[in-house]
């Protein structure tokens, strides 16, 4: 009964599945799920097992797997592609990504310089301390 | 315009130009997507705040001592599992199975509740050891970011329960299918945000 009603309600346009969202498939969800497990397990293992000596390498690995996993979720769970909604979802997503990049990069860049240039006495950031000129580092030892 | 009026007056007929505005098919999905993208901007601001303040412990304990990664791994697994079970609910909905949809939604809700339980336990533990939101800038930023995500999950659960009642009462009607689609986008979106949280806050925080 509800299926019949559903179909009748769609009568005014030719597209089936109106307002139901994109068609999902079992294999799509499973591919996304298994990729996510792998992409989550690797960064956790890297951090918990102390795989890399270098902190920067570890951070880069974590960031890389996070970006890949976000893309996997977008494609397999949120069904993102260039065709949905005539490409408008993709356009709004790109806009958001640009905005997010500006917000994150801009904030971190500005605050990092505020820390290094204006608060030499209260610097708890080891990376910032090593970047400072020895003269500006008034009597503070590197951590 | 005046020309048109005289013409219509002369012939005694009225012309109406009630053409529908062009609109995208399935506009709810696009609108809800735009909401999620604006929500994304809120999280971007909170992530930026944590990025700027996340190391300022005010002399207290740092992330390496405070965060329990095995707890975070459990939480990540719970949220990931709830994402796939929501996928199964959507597949059951596509087949038109009310029972299948309801059962998978309930399982999703249980995983979500488990996630919240673990998170609340973690918050309680942090406050108990003196690392509450008032203790330092880093912990303020931490509670703001992770707490906002937790609040989203909470409201997702409320939505889930309400939708379960609606489906139980009316079945898989067109309206309920639309709500299901929106909630599934919301739920998967929260999982995407959590990827950022566990990578940026916890994994990088303990380094």
Interface residues (C-beta under 8 A of the other chain):
Chain A: X2 X3 X5 X6 X9 X13 X15 X18 X19 X20 X21 X23 X24 X25 X26 X29 X30 X32 X33 X36 X37 X40 X43 X44 X47 X48 X55 X58 X59 X62 X63 X65 X66 X69 X70 X73 X74 X77 X78 X84 X85 X86 X88 X89 X92 X93 X95 X96 X99 X100 X103 X104 X106 X107 X108 X111 X124 X125
Chain B: X24 X25 X26 X28 X29 X30 X33 X34 X37 X40 X41 X44 X45 X47 X48 X49 X51 X52 X55 X56 X57 X69 X70 X73 X76 X77 X80 X83 X84 X87 X88 X90 X91 X94 X96 X171 X172 X173 X174 X177 X178 X181 X184 X185 X188 X189 X191 X192 X195 X196 X198 X199 X200 X203 X204 X206 X207
